[in-house]
Amino acid sequence: MPLFGKEKKTKKDGKDSDKQPSIDDKYYLKELLGTGAFSVVRLAESKDRPGQMYAVKIIDKKALKGKEDSLENEIKVLRRLTHPNIVQLLETFEDKSKVYLIMELVTGGELFDRIVEKGSYTEKDAADLIRQVLEAVDYMHEQGVVHRDLKPENLLYYSPDEDSKIMISDFGLSKMEDSGIMATACGTPGYVAPEVLAQKPYGKAVDVWSIGVISYILLCGYPPFYDENDANLFAQILKGEFEFDSPYWDEISDSAKDFIRQLMCVNVEKRYSCRQALAHPWISGNAASNKNIHGTVSEQLKKNFAKSRWKQAYHATTVIRQMQRMALSSGGSGGRSPIPQRSMSTGEPCGSLNGAQDK
């Protein structure tokens, strides 16, 4: 029985009719780009359009046994979303042992990597990044989809170009609102909203909180909530305890601070929606400063978000480096990162915060 879609029809004489094309009919599978617990990601070239490259996520059905619903949900969500700032699912294939997801190929690098590499970086740059994320998430929310795991690692640049757009990836924990009440404690601890930790039913507002956390980090280089102990970290988040520490925030505009307060508001009723956030002067007006904050922010990013893979030799191409993030989300949580000054747990996907299940 296929994991998704319809079984092929069979004629009375036993021959196939309406047989679906296989992935080998349409693509050349090339080098390995990344691996996860249930999947690998490989480069794929279109046979119809030579030179046109894609990323193909190859999921092992046997390894996925018992978690098929998660994959079906991810595919259903991705099929619903078509937006210039969301990594696109183009088509799917299936055989007896594997499912293949043909994805748009993004090659521009991770968000923090690019900021560190920049020579100049301002509030206006950060505001432009957040505007793109807000526009994509606003669209997502209009489609009834909640991402539930927005974090910097899931924000990728489309290309190496200086003016490249930002792309949202990894919809493994996404949920459609019409599929029932959301109550699962899932996501990544440093970015998760208070109502999730409080084990209350929640909705789209959890994504806005996460965007607030990302905005905070983009302006200072360290997370608003941090503790070696997860229980202490959660206590901070539940109370919404964060500060604009001196000297890191001394040169940051009052408008930026107000914007963050509106997004990281514990009271869900008072928290901004994406639409309201897009209308804030820091995003839509001229309130964002042009002062170069690259030195401070990049230094803090390197200290507080040091990854062991940053210290390793990169693969030969940027493509390989970036596509490592496209393995199934449930296969790749990285555990605790070494953070010399401030500490933040990177957490794990759904179920790591508690064992609750969506009803």
C-alpha positions, 0 to 999 in steps of 0.5 A: 500500500503506498504511503501517499497517493493512489495505487496504480491501476491494473488491467485484467490482463495483468499489465499496468495502466496509468503507471506513475513515472519513477524518479529515475525516469525524470532525474539523475541522482548525484552526490550525497548532500546530507543525512538524517535518521530516516533520510538522505539528501542528494543532488538531482539533475532534471533529465528534461532540463539538463543543468537544472539542479534540485535537492531530493530527500530520500526517506527510508520507509522501513526506518520510518515505520510507525511515523508515517503520519509525520511524513504525510503531514509534512508533504501535505503542508508543503503541497499547500505552500507556494511562496518566494521565501519558502523552500518549495516541494516540487513533486514526489515519487515512491517505490516499494522501499523509499519516498522521494521528495524533489525540493527546490535547491537553495545554495546561499548558506545559513543565516548566521554564517552569512552575517559573520562573513559580511563586512557591514551589517546594520539594523536595516539589514536585520529588519529586511531579513525579518520582513521577509520572514514575516511575509512568508509566515503571514502567508503560511498563517493565511493558509492555516499552517503553523511552522512550530519550529522557526529558528535561525538554522531553518533560515537559508539564503537562496543563493550566494548573491549579495542581495539573495532572499531568505528562505524558510525550510524544514516543515517537519513539525508544521501543523495545519490548524484545521487538523485539530487542537495543537497541544504538543510540546515541540520545537527548540527550547530557546525559541519556543513560546511560553504557552507551549511550555505551559502545556496550553492549546496554542496556535499561530502566535507561537511562530510570532514569538519565535520570530521575536527571539530571532530578531533579538539575536540578529541585533546582539548575537546572543539569545534572550533566554539562556541557562545551562539547566533546561528547567531554569531556561523554561522558567525564564521563558514562561515569565518572559524574562529578558533584558536589553543588556548594556553595552550590547544594546546601547546603540540599538534603536528604541524602535527595534526594542519596542518591536521585539517586546511586541513579538515576545509578549507572554500574553498571547492576546496582546502579542502582535500578529505577523500582519501587525508586525509588518506594519511596525515602523521598524519594519515598514518605516525608517526607524531602523538604524543604519549604524554598522553593528557587524563587529559586536554582533558577529563576535557574539554570534561566533561565541554563542552559536559556535558549532563544531561543524564551523570548525571543520573543513567545509565540503567542496561546494556551498550546496553540500554545506547548506543542504545538510539541514534538509534531512527529516527534522526528526533525524537531526537535532544536534544536542547542546552546543558549546557556548562559552559566554551564554548558554542555550540548549538546542533541544530536540524535535517534538516530544523532547519538552514533554510527551504530549500528543496533538489530539 
